[in-house]
Amino acid sequence: MSERTPERPSYIVLREVGKGRYELVGEVRRRPGLTARAARAQAVHDASPGGVMPGETYAAILRSEWRIAFDL
């Protein structure tokens, strides 16, 4: 019997491209030692290679929640 190594938490990062419309920016690992809010903000910065521009709206969703949302 093989044992699976637990996956480290990661975030799916999305950028708003229109009212109620988002595009996938990327998936990044959650940085340990940060509060949830700080970890989400860091995930947005890590996923945005060109940097975050003023006025842009992003969402960072835990990968485990992302998968659950599609498990209907």
PyRosetta script that sets phi, psi and omega in degrees:
from pyrosetta import init, pose_from_sequence

init()
pose = pose_from_sequence("MSERTPERPSYIVLREVGKGRYELVGEVRRRPGLTARAARAQAVHDASPGGVMPGETYAAILRSEWRIAFDL")
pose.set_psi(1, 129.6)
pose.set_omega(1, -179.8)
pose.set_phi(2, -93.9)
pose.set_psi(2, 145.5)
pose.set_omega(2, 177.5)
pose.set_phi(3, -102.2)
pose.set_psi(3, 136.1)
pose.set_omega(3, 178.8)
pose.set_phi(4, -91.0)
pose.set_psi(4, 139.8)
pose.set_omega(4, 173.4)
pose.set_phi(5, -81.6)
pose.set_psi(5, 130.8)
pose.set_omega(5, 179.6)
pose.set_phi(6, -61.2)
pose.set_psi(6, 140.7)
pose.set_omega(6, 178.0)
pose.set_phi(7, -73.2)
pose.set_psi(7, 141.5)
pose.set_omega(7, 173.9)
pose.set_phi(8, -74.2)
pose.set_psi(8, 144.8)
pose.set_omega(8, 179.5)
pose.set_phi(9, -61.0)
pose.set_psi(9, 143.0)
pose.set_omega(9, 176.0)
pose.set_phi(10, -142.5)
pose.set_psi(10, 163.2)
pose.set_omega(10, -179.6)
pose.set_phi(11, -113.3)
pose.set_psi(11, 142.9)
pose.set_omega(11, 167.5)
pose.set_phi(12, -94.7)
pose.set_psi(12, 124.5)
pose.set_omega(12, -177.3)
pose.set_phi(13, -109.0)
pose.set_psi(13, 130.1)
pose.set_omega(13, -179.4)
pose.set_phi(14, -122.3)
pose.set_psi(14, 149.6)
pose.set_omega(14, 175.7)
pose.set_phi(15, -120.2)
pose.set_psi(15, 135.1)
pose.set_omega(15, 178.5)
pose.set_phi(16, -72.8)
pose.set_psi(16, 128.4)
pose.set_omega(16, -179.3)
pose.set_phi(17, -115.5)
pose.set_psi(17, -3.2)
pose.set_omega(17, 179.4)
pose.set_phi(18, -177.2)
pose.set_psi(18, 170.6)
pose.set_omega(18, -178.6)
pose.set_phi(19, -58.5)
pose.set_psi(19, 111.3)
pose.set_omega(19, 179.0)
pose.set_phi(20, 74.9)
pose.set_psi(20, 9.5)
pose.set_omega(20, -179.7)
pose.set_phi(21, -118.1)
pose.set_psi(21, 132.5)
pose.set_omega(21, -177.9)
pose.set_phi(22, -129.1)
pose.set_psi(22, 151.5)
pose.set_omega(22, 173.3)
pose.set_phi(23, -119.8)
pose.set_psi(23, 149.8)
pose.set_omega(23, 179.4)
pose.set_phi(24, -73.0)
pose.set_psi(24, 126.6)
pose.set_omega(24, 176.7)
pose.set_phi(25, -94.5)
pose.set_psi(25, -42.8)
pose.set_omega(25, 179.6)
pose.set_phi(26, 167.3)
pose.set_psi(26, -177.5)
pose.set_omega(26, 177.4)
pose.set_phi(27, -125.9)
pose.set_psi(27, 130.1)
pose.set_omega(27, -178.8)
pose.set_phi(28, -133.8)
pose.set_psi(28, 150.9)
pose.set_omega(28, 177.4)
pose.set_phi(29, -70.5)
pose.set_psi(29, 145.2)
pose.set_omega(29, 175.8)
pose.set_phi(30, -74.0)
pose.set_psi(30, 133.3)
pose.set_omega(30, 178.5)
pose.set_phi(31, -81.8)
pose.set_psi(31, 124.9)
pose.set_omega(31, -179.8)
pose.set_phi(32, -68.9)
pose.set_psi(32, 153.5)
pose.set_omega(32, 176.0)
pose.set_phi(33, 88.9)
pose.set_psi(33, -3.7)
pose.set_omega(33, 179.7)
pose.set_phi(34, -102.2)
pose.set_psi(34, 151.8)
pose.set_omega(34, 173.0)
pose.set_phi(35, -66.7)
pose.set_psi(35, 165.4)
pose.set_omega(35, -178.5)
pose.set_phi(36, -58.2)
pose.set_psi(36, -45.4)
pose.set_omega(36, -178.9)
pose.set_phi(37, -64.1)
pose.set_psi(37, -44.9)
pose.set_omega(37, 179.6)
pose.set_phi(38, -66.1)
pose.set_psi(38, -36.6)
pose.set_omega(38, 179.6)
pose.set_phi(39, -66.2)
pose.set_psi(39, -39.1)
pose.set_omega(39, 177.1)
pose.set_phi(40, -65.7)
pose.set_psi(40, -43.6)
pose.set_omega(40, 178.8)
pose.set_phi(41, -62.4)
pose.set_psi(41, -41.8)
pose.set_omega(41, 179.2)
pose.set_phi(42, -65.4)
pose.set_psi(42, -37.2)
pose.set_omega(42, 178.6)
pose.set_phi(43, -62.0)
pose.set_psi(43, -41.0)
pose.set_omega(43, 178.1)
pose.set_phi(44, -62.1)
pose.set_psi(44, -45.4)
pose.set_omega(44, 179.5)
pose.set_phi(45, -65.0)
pose.set_psi(45, -41.1)
pose.set_omega(45, -180.0)
pose.set_phi(46, -65.8)
pose.set_psi(46, -32.9)
pose.set_omega(46, -176.6)
pose.set_phi(47, -84.8)
pose.set_psi(47, -12.7)
pose.set_omega(47, -176.1)
pose.set_phi(48, -104.9)
pose.set_psi(48, 92.9)
pose.set_omega(48, -175.3)
pose.set_phi(49, -61.6)
pose.set_psi(49, -32.2)
pose.set_omega(49, 179.6)
pose.set_phi(50, -88.9)
pose.set_psi(50, 0.7)
pose.set_omega(50, -177.2)
pose.set_phi(51, 90.0)
pose.set_psi(51, 163.0)
pose.set_omega(51, 179.7)
pose.set_phi(52, -89.5)
pose.set_psi(52, 127.1)
pose.set_omega(52, -179.7)
pose.set_phi(53, -91.5)
pose.set_psi(53, 144.3)
pose.set_omega(53, 177.8)
pose.set_phi(54, -56.8)
pose.set_psi(54, 137.7)
pose.set_omega(54, 178.4)
pose.set_phi(55, 90.0)
pose.set_psi(55, -11.9)
pose.set_omega(55, 178.0)
pose.set_phi(56, -78.8)
pose.set_psi(56, 147.8)
pose.set_omega(56, 179.0)
pose.set_phi(57, -115.0)
pose.set_psi(57, 131.2)
pose.set_omega(57, -179.0)
pose.set_phi(58, -124.8)
pose.set_psi(58, 160.8)
pose.set_omega(58, 172.5)
pose.set_phi(59, -134.1)
pose.set_psi(59, 137.4)
pose.set_omega(59, 176.1)
pose.set_phi(60, -122.8)
pose.set_psi(60, 115.4)
pose.set_omega(60, -174.9)
pose.set_phi(61, -116.4)
pose.set_psi(61, 131.5)
pose.set_omega(61, 176.7)
pose.set_phi(62, -56.9)
pose.set_psi(62, 136.0)
pose.set_omega(62, -177.5)
pose.set_phi(63, -57.4)
pose.set_psi(63, -37.9)
pose.set_omega(63, 179.9)
pose.set_phi(64, -62.9)
pose.set_psi(64, -36.9)
pose.set_omega(64, 177.4)
pose.set_phi(65, -71.9)
pose.set_psi(65, -36.0)
pose.set_omega(65, 178.0)
pose.set_phi(66, -58.2)
pose.set_psi(66, -46.9)
pose.set_omega(66, -179.6)
pose.set_phi(67, -66.3)
pose.set_psi(67, -40.1)
pose.set_omega(67, -179.8)
pose.set_phi(68, -63.0)
pose.set_psi(68, -37.7)
pose.set_omega(68, -178.8)
pose.set_phi(69, -60.9)
pose.set_psi(69, -29.5)
pose.set_omega(69, -179.0)
pose.set_phi(70, -95.1)
pose.set_psi(70, 1.0)
pose.set_omega(70, -177.7)
pose.set_phi(71, -96.6)
pose.set_psi(71, 66.4)
pose.set_omega(71, -179.4)
pose.set_phi(72, -109.6)
pose.dump_pdb("model.pdb")
